[in-house]
Amino acid sequence: MKEDFVAKYEKLTKVYLAKYEHKHGTEEVAFTTQQGAADQLKAWAEEYVGDWDAFGSVEGEPTYSEMDADKLVDRWTNITGGNEFLYIDELPLNEGRGPGVPAAFNK
C-alpha cells in the first residue's frame, strides 16, 4: 500500500488549484487532475447561481439556474457583474525534501 502511494506521488508533476474569488474571500481546493478542478468550479457555480438569477433574467431566455454548468463557469464573471471569479491555477509540484515531508519520500 505504501509503495503504491509513493509510486503515484512520484508521477505527479502538477497540481490544479480550483479557485473561487468572491466578496467574502477566496475558496481554494487542490486536485491532481484538471478535470477534478473543473468539476469543483461547476459545483460552486451550481451552488451559488441562484443568488444571481434575479439580476440576469431576460424574458424568453433561460435563467442562469437553467444554464449548463460549463456555460455557467465560462460566464461566471459576467453573470456576477465582475464581482466573482472561477478559475484554475495550474502549479508545478515541487520535490520538496524539507521539514514535513514524510520519510518515505526522502531517498
N, C-alpha and C positions, 0 to 999 in steps of 0.2 A: 504494500500500500504506500509506504513512504517513498519507494523507488518510483512508483507511478507519478506521485506528486512532484518529485524532483525532476523527472523527465518532462512533464508538462510545463513546469516552470522554466526549464532551460529553453523550451521552444518559443516562449513568449518574448516578443521584441517590442510590442506596443501595448498601450492601454488606451481605451476610448472613454473619455470623460463626458458623460451626458450632463449638460448644464441648463438650468432654468433660472434666468435672472428676472426678478420681479421686485416690486416696491418694498417688500419685507426682507429681501436678502437674496441669496443665491443657493439653490439646491444643486448638489453635485453627487453623481453616482458613477463609479468606475466599473468598466466592463472589459473583458478580454476580447470581445468581438465588437465590430462596428454595428452589427445587427442588433446586439443586445442594447447598445446605447441608443440606437434609432427607436427601438421598441419602448424604451424609457421615455423618450421625447413624446411619442404618441400617447403614452399613458398619462403624462402630465397634461397634454393638450386636451385629451378627452375628459380628464378630471375637472379642469377649470374652465372649459369653453362656455359652460352655462352662465358664467359671470359676465360674459361679453355678448351674449345673444341680443340683449336689448339695444346695444349700441350699433349693431350692424344689420338689423332686419330690413330687408328690402322686399317690398311686396312682389310676389311672384317668383322669388328666388329662395332656395333653401336657407334655413337659419344656419348659423355656424355649427350648432349641435348636430345638424343633419349632414354635415360635410364628412367626407372620407378623412380618416386620421392622417394620412400622408399630406393631404391638402392643408389640413389644419396646421401641421408643423411648418410646412413651406410658407404659409401666410401668417403665422402667429404674430410677428412683429407688426404687420399691417392691421390685423384683427384687433390688437391691443393698443392701437394708436401710437406705436413706437415706444410703449412703456414696458414691454416684456420681451424676452428673447429666449428662444430654444435653439441650442446648437450642440455640436460635438467637438470637443478638443481631442485631437489625436496626439498622444505623447509617447516619446520613446521610453521604453522600460530600461532603466539603468541597472547595471550589475553591481549595485552597492554591496560591499562586504564589511560595512561598518557595524556599529552598535545596533542591536535589534534584528539583525539578520540571523535566522536560525542556523545553528551549527551545521546542519545538513548541507547548506549552500556554501560553506567555507571549505573549499577544496584545497 
